[in-house]
Amino acid sequence: MGDVEFNAESWQRSGQAYVQESSDLKTAVDAAVAGLSVEALGCNEGGHLVDMALAIVVPPVRDAFLEACQNLSQNLQTVGESLQETAAEYQQTEAVNTQAAFDLEVD
């Protein structure tokens, strides 16, 4: 079995990918629901029973969907930032350890 190697650059790239996916999700959802309104569906006149039902149901369902997607987007953003912070902390620790090892060799 091979050695497992921690690579800060891969954590940085992964973190950036999560952050990008967060942004992409938000953009896609905003575009998808931009036209999803009572007016856009043409049911704001209340002429039929179905129009009235859609006028009642669509706004809260749309809002709940948007909230769920915003939460998912924020979670992806948080994970991405955490991965990037881990990479930075690891690089800093690695630099300190390398310097300490060099200092021991010099002494």
C-alpha positions, 0 to 999 in steps of 0.5 A: 500500500502506498503512502498517503501524502497531504497536498495543500495545493489539492486542498486549495484547488478543491476549495476553489472548486466548491466556491465556484460551484456555490456561485454557479448554483446561485446563478443557475437558480436565479436564472431558472426561477426569474420567470417563475412568478404568478404574473409570468405564469399568467394566473394573476387574473384569477379567471379560473380555479387553477389560476387562483390555486397557482397564485396561492401555491407558486409564491411560497413554493418558489420562496422555499425552493430559493431558500433551500438553494441559497442555504446549499450555496452558502454551505458549498461556499463555507466548505470551500473556504474551510478547505482553502483555510486548511491548505493555508494553515498546512502551508504555514505549518510546513514552512515553520517545520521546515525552518525548525528542521533547518535550524536544528541542522545548523546548530 
